[in-house]
Amino acid sequence: MSEPSEAGCGGWNSSGCTGTQYCPPRCPRFVDKQGARWTIRPAQAGDADRLEEMYDAFGPTDRAQGIPPATDHERVSWIEMLLSEGHNIVAEGPNGLVGHVAYTPVDGDRPELAVFVHPEYHDRGIGTELCKHAAAAAVEAGCEAIELHVERRNRAAITVYRRIGFEVVDDELDMRMVLPLDDPIASRVRAPPAER
């Protein structure tokens, strides 16, 4: 861990932070729309049980395109697959994990993104921040773009994705959206808090 004088940020008030070598590719501190503090960090193997707990709270209306899977066995297998084959990032607070974003395959030029936020924490900006972290990580990994599929009736998610910079490329059954990871998006998702 670094000395406080080397950290360069003001703790939870990071509005003046110009970036440090300890928090690339994006600042891990996030304060949501309600003022709650979250740490956005890469998932670890030990997070599997905590992700299972988070996904246990998802009901039928919280699922899209069959994910997260409804049965315990399928959900555990799905989480294990994501943790072993994907790039995973979680949102963590005092009560545990409340958000998860993953893209897979990690070595693809255009991996597919999936983002989920615990139902009790919707509309706070957590999903948006997770998407920006995934985009920043994908830029660092050399990906050309990331894509996702979203149900056309999910207008709130589509609005969020468009604000981030995703573009609709197909909308026959569900919407397929792509976020190109060249500038200005590549610079914007990796910018330190003072430059946002």
Secondary structure, DSSP 8 states (H G I E B T S, - for coil): ---HHHH-S-TT--TT----TTS-SS-SEEE-TTS-EEEEEE--GGGHHHHHHHHHT--GGG-BTTBS-SSHHHHHHHHHHHHHHSEEEEEEETTEEEEEEEEE-TT-SS-EEEEEE-GGGTTSSHHHHHHHHHHHHHHHTT-SEEEEEE-TT-HHHHHHHHHHT-EEEE-SSSEEEEEE-STTHHHHHH--GGG-
